[in-house]
Amino acid sequence: MLLVFLLLASSTAASASGHCSPGTSTKPYVKCLTLPTQDASIAWTYHPHNASVDLFFTGTFISPSGWVAFGINPESLSMSGTRALISFADPTSASLLVIPFLLDSSVKLQRSPLLSHALDIPFLSSSASLLHSASVRTTAVIRISASLRLSPNRTRINLIWNRGLYVQGYSPTIHPTTPTDLASRATIDLLSSSADISSTLPTWFRSAHGLINAITWGFFIPAGAMAARYLRQWPGMGPAWFYVHAAVQMTAVVIGAVGFGLGIAMGNGVYTLHKGLGIAVMTAGGLQAAAMFFRPAATHRCRKYWKSYHHLVGYGLVVIGVVNVFQGMEVMGLGRSYAKLVYCLALATMAGACVALEVNGWVIFCRKAEEEKLRREEGGERRRFTGDGCDARGGGSMAKGSRIV
């Protein structure tokens, strides 16, 4: 029994060391860490006398035409600002390449091809090789080694790694954006081997975040604005339009805050535009909700300023909310999806209703103005007729009196 236990323990240790101690015959490494995503690992040897480190990254391809990369971000634990080494097959010779790239905030939008860029951190050397494979294929294991010099007394590095499906020429395309892929980052202490791993949230987090925010900020907020503008024109509504408007907007802000919280919990610093618009939307929604409790009385001299502020922030909230819904769909890769089509149809329906109600409102306004004009003219005619009649009766009396005299 003891022998079986020892054999199991030794086989487990061997498999673990095989995955997380990829020392080669030419260059062993002191420390190793299994990374939490993409079947990746990182091994290293730190040299304190000259503040340099030898890195050995292991990853897998997900496509024969794909790429695998890892890099260091000197500033933060995010893709933007990462100095990366990206490996893929040469499109002409099929040999394995490892090329340096500087990833800025425009990379995620793919507005222009990603081009190789000289790095501003001292990579002393780099190379790549395939394990048990002669060419790049799906699930092929790749090992990328690099040596770089760190700043003195700096032993913590922000490690970013990922992989993609396609390379266009010598330009890698954007990687998949599942929660697991977006969590491929960690801060590693080279001395203690401790790591602050980016948490991998459940897959439904991102879907719930997108659905909640699309319904609240992208649909309820515009619907509440429509209620305030058009319901008050209906005969017999009285103050009911205000309560409908307030109820819809407050519901949107409260539920939208949940969606905003899900986005903050995901904590992805890559999509800065989407995050910035989301913060602006939440701030404007909070200001609108607070304004409901500080509304001056109708006769107060500050009421007109409050109305101007409320309209300005409200319409701005509608525009930014809708724009950020579309931005979020691009982030989630839904640019050509049925979800985007359904949302566009909903917005088109609301826009058509707004046009119809706006035209109807102007027709009613013009009709009331015409009726008021006619009433004023009839009132003037009636007063003039009454005045002329009084003058005629008065004249007759005077004539009669003169005859009496």
HUZIHU-V556345 format. One record per pair of residues at least 4 apart in sequence whose ideal C-beta (glycine too) atoms are under 7 Angstrom apart, sorted by the first residue. I is the first residue (numbers start at 1). J is the second residue. Records with the same first field share a line. If there is no record, write none. Layout:
I: J ; J
This chain:
1: 5
2: 6
3: 7
4: 8
5: 9
6: 10
7: 11
8: 12
9: 13
10: 14
11: 15
12: 16
13: 17
14: 18
15: 19
16: 20
17: 21
19: 34 ; 41
20: 32 ; 33 ; 34 ; 41
21: 32 ; 43
22: 41 ; 43 ; 56 ; 58 ; 143
23: 28 ; 29 ; 43
29: 43 ; 44 ; 45 ; 54 ; 56
30: 45
31: 43 ; 44 ; 193
32: 41 ; 43
33: 41 ; 42 ; 188 ; 193 ; 195
34: 41
35: 40 ; 41 ; 42 ; 161 ; 186
36: 197 ; 200
37: 180 ; 183 ; 184 ; 200
38: 59 ; 60 ; 161 ; 163 ; 184
39: 60
40: 57 ; 58 ; 59 ; 161
41: 58
42: 55 ; 57 ; 159
43: 56
44: 53 ; 54 ; 55 ; 56 ; 190
45: 53 ; 54
46: 53 ; 155 ; 190 ; 191
47: 52 ; 53
51: 149 ; 150 ; 151 ; 152
52: 124 ; 147 ; 148 ; 149 ; 150
53: 148 ; 150 ; 190
54: 147
55: 145 ; 146
56: 143 ; 145
57: 70 ; 144 ; 161
58: 141 ; 143
59: 68 ; 142 ; 161 ; 163
60: 139 ; 140 ; 141
61: 66 ; 68 ; 136 ; 137 ; 138 ; 139 ; 140 ; 142 ; 163
62: 66 ; 138 ; 163 ; 165
63: 138 ; 165 ; 166
64: 136 ; 137 ; 138
65: 166 ; 167
66: 88 ; 163 ; 164 ; 165 ; 166 ; 167
67: 86 ; 87 ; 88 ; 163 ; 164 ; 167 ; 172
68: 87 ; 142 ; 163
69: 84 ; 85 ; 86 ; 87 ; 161 ; 162
70: 84 ; 85 ; 144 ; 159 ; 160 ; 161
71: 82 ; 83 ; 84 ; 85 ; 160
72: 82 ; 83 ; 121 ; 157 ; 158 ; 159
73: 77 ; 78 ; 81 ; 82 ; 158 ; 160
74: 121
75: 81
76: 81 ; 158 ; 269
77: 158 ; 185 ; 187 ; 198
78: 269 ; 270
79: 103 ; 160 ; 270
80: 103 ; 104 ; 105 ; 270 ; 272
81: 103
82: 103 ; 160
83: 102 ; 119 ; 121
84: 101 ; 103
85: 98 ; 100 ; 126 ; 144 ; 146
86: 99 ; 101 ; 172
87: 96 ; 97 ; 98 ; 128 ; 142 ; 144
88: 97 ; 167 ; 172
89: 94 ; 96 ; 136
90: 94 ; 95 ; 97
91: 169
94: 135
96: 128 ; 129 ; 130 ; 136
98: 126 ; 127 ; 128 ; 144
99: 116
100: 116 ; 117 ; 118 ; 119 ; 123
101: 114 ; 116 ; 117
102: 117 ; 119
103: 107
105: 272
106: 111
107: 114
108: 174 ; 270 ; 271
110: 173 ; 174
113: 168 ; 171
114: 171 ; 172
115: 171
119: 123
121: 148
122: 148 ; 149
123: 146 ; 148
124: 147 ; 148 ; 149
125: 146 ; 147
126: 145 ; 146
127: 145
128: 142 ; 143 ; 144
129: 143
130: 140 ; 141 ; 142
131: 141 ; 143
132: 141
133: 137 ; 140
136: 140
150: 154
155: 189 ; 190 ; 191
156: 187 ; 188 ; 189
157: 188 ; 190
158: 187
159: 185 ; 186 ; 188
160: 184 ; 185
161: 184
162: 175 ; 181 ; 184
163: 175
164: 172 ; 173 ; 174 ; 175
166: 173
167: 171 ; 172 ; 173
168: 173
175: 181
176: 181
177: 181 ; 182 ; 331 ; 332 ; 333
179: 183 ; 200 ; 201 ; 203 ; 205 ; 206
180: 200
182: 268
183: 198 ; 199 ; 200
185: 198
186: 195 ; 196 ; 197 ; 198
187: 195 ; 196
188: 195
189: 193 ; 194
201: 205 ; 265 ; 266
204: 208
205: 209 ; 262 ; 266
206: 210 ; 266 ; 332
207: 211
208: 212 ; 262
209: 213 ; 259 ; 262 ; 263 ; 266
210: 214 ; 328 ; 332
211: 215
212: 216 ; 255 ; 256 ; 258 ; 259
213: 217 ; 218 ; 256 ; 259 ; 325 ; 328
214: 218 ; 219 ; 325 ; 343
215: 219 ; 220
216: 220 ; 221 ; 252 ; 255 ; 256 ; 259
217: 221 ; 252 ; 256 ; 281 ; 321 ; 324 ; 325
218: 321 ; 322 ; 325 ; 343
219: 223 ; 346
220: 224 ; 248 ; 251 ; 252
221: 225 ; 249 ; 252 ; 317 ; 318 ; 321
222: 226 ; 318 ; 322 ; 350
223: 227 ; 248 ; 350
224: 228 ; 245 ; 248 ; 249 ; 252
225: 229 ; 314 ; 318
226: 230 ; 350 ; 354
227: 231 ; 241 ; 244 ; 245 ; 248
228: 241 ; 245
230: 357 ; 361
231: 237 ; 241 ; 244
232: 237 ; 241
233: 361 ; 364
237: 241
239: 243
240: 244
241: 245
242: 246
243: 247
244: 248
245: 249
246: 250 ; 292
247: 251
248: 252
249: 253 ; 288
250: 254 ; 289
251: 255
252: 256
253: 257 ; 285 ; 286 ; 289
256: 260 ; 285
257: 261 ; 282
258: 262
259: 263
260: 264 ; 278 ; 282
261: 265
262: 266
263: 278
271: 275 ; 331
272: 276
273: 277 ; 327
274: 278 ; 324 ; 327 ; 328 ; 331
275: 279
276: 280
277: 281 ; 320 ; 323 ; 324 ; 327
278: 282 ; 324
279: 283
280: 284 ; 320
281: 285 ; 317 ; 320 ; 321 ; 324
282: 286
283: 287
284: 288 ; 313 ; 316 ; 317 ; 320
285: 289 ; 317
286: 290
287: 291 ; 313
288: 313 ; 314 ; 317
290: 294
291: 295 ; 310
295: 306
296: 300 ; 302 ; 303 ; 306
297: 303
298: 303
302: 306
303: 307
304: 308
305: 309
306: 310
307: 311
308: 312
309: 313
310: 314
311: 315
312: 316
313: 317
314: 318
315: 319
316: 320
317: 321
318: 322
319: 323
320: 324
321: 325
322: 347
323: 327
324: 328
325: 329 ; 343
326: 330
327: 331
328: 332
329: 334 ; 335 ; 340
330: 335
334: 339 ; 340
335: 340
338: 342
339: 343
340: 344
341: 345
342: 346
343: 347
344: 348
345: 349
346: 350
347: 351
348: 352
349: 353
350: 354
351: 355
352: 356
353: 357
354: 358
355: 359
356: 360
357: 361
358: 362
359: 363
360: 364
361: 365
362: 366
363: 367
364: 368
365: 369
366: 370
367: 371
368: 372
369: 373
370: 374
371: 375
372: 376
373: 377
374: 378
375: 379
376: 380
377: 381
378: 382
379: 383
380: 384
381: 385
382: 386
383: 387
384: 388
385: 389
386: 390
387: 391
388: 392
389: 393
390: 394
391: 395
392: 396
393: 397
394: 398
395: 399
396: 400
397: 401
398: 402
399: 403
400: 404
401: 405
